[in-house]
């Protein structure tokens, strides 16, 4: 199991998901991810730093979440 490095995925934690906090989601074809996040109940209009641990875990970008 590998840990996800938040710093590599979230370059500016003061940004919201809607404003591009999650770097890989800025790539072509990933622009629907904020809508998917909202469907899972993640607030996309608050700064990344204000998201709960549960919200970050749902996005797979919390260091405690394993990636296989």
Secondary structure as a PSIPRED ss2 file (coil, helix, strand):
# PSIPRED VFORMAT (PSIPRED V4.0)

   1 X C   1.000  0.000  0.000
   2 X E   0.000  0.000  1.000
   3 X E   0.000  0.000  1.000
   4 X C   1.000  0.000  0.000
   5 X C   1.000  0.000  0.000
   6 X H   0.000  1.000  0.000
   7 X H   0.000  1.000  0.000
   8 X H   0.000  1.000  0.000
   9 X H   0.000  1.000  0.000
  10 X E   0.000  0.000  1.000
  11 X C   1.000  0.000  0.000
  12 X C   1.000  0.000  0.000
  13 X C   1.000  0.000  0.000
  14 X C   1.000  0.000  0.000
  15 X C   1.000  0.000  0.000
  16 X E   0.000  0.000  1.000
  17 X C   1.000  0.000  0.000
  18 X C   1.000  0.000  0.000
  19 X C   1.000  0.000  0.000
  20 X C   1.000  0.000  0.000
  21 X C   1.000  0.000  0.000
  22 X E   0.000  0.000  1.000
  23 X H   0.000  1.000  0.000
  24 X H   0.000  1.000  0.000
  25 X H   0.000  1.000  0.000
  26 X H   0.000  1.000  0.000
  27 X C   1.000  0.000  0.000
  28 X C   1.000  0.000  0.000
  29 X C   1.000  0.000  0.000
  30 X C   1.000  0.000  0.000
  31 X C   1.000  0.000  0.000
  32 X C   1.000  0.000  0.000
  33 X H   0.000  1.000  0.000
  34 X H   0.000  1.000  0.000
  35 X H   0.000  1.000  0.000
  36 X H   0.000  1.000  0.000
  37 X H   0.000  1.000  0.000
  38 X H   0.000  1.000  0.000
  39 X H   0.000  1.000  0.000
  40 X C   1.000  0.000  0.000
  41 X C   1.000  0.000  0.000
  42 X C   1.000  0.000  0.000
  43 X C   1.000  0.000  0.000
  44 X C   1.000  0.000  0.000
  45 X C   1.000  0.000  0.000
  46 X C   1.000  0.000  0.000
  47 X E   0.000  0.000  1.000
  48 X H   0.000  1.000  0.000
  49 X H   0.000  1.000  0.000
  50 X H   0.000  1.000  0.000
  51 X C   1.000  0.000  0.000
  52 X C   1.000  0.000  0.000
  53 X H   0.000  1.000  0.000
  54 X H   0.000  1.000  0.000
  55 X H   0.000  1.000  0.000
  56 X H   0.000  1.000  0.000
  57 X H   0.000  1.000  0.000
  58 X H   0.000  1.000  0.000
  59 X C   1.000  0.000  0.000
  60 X C   1.000  0.000  0.000
  61 X C   1.000  0.000  0.000
  62 X C   1.000  0.000  0.000
  63 X C   1.000  0.000  0.000
  64 X C   1.000  0.000  0.000
  65 X C   1.000  0.000  0.000
  66 X E   0.000  0.000  1.000
  67 X E   0.000  0.000  1.000
  68 X C   1.000  0.000  0.000
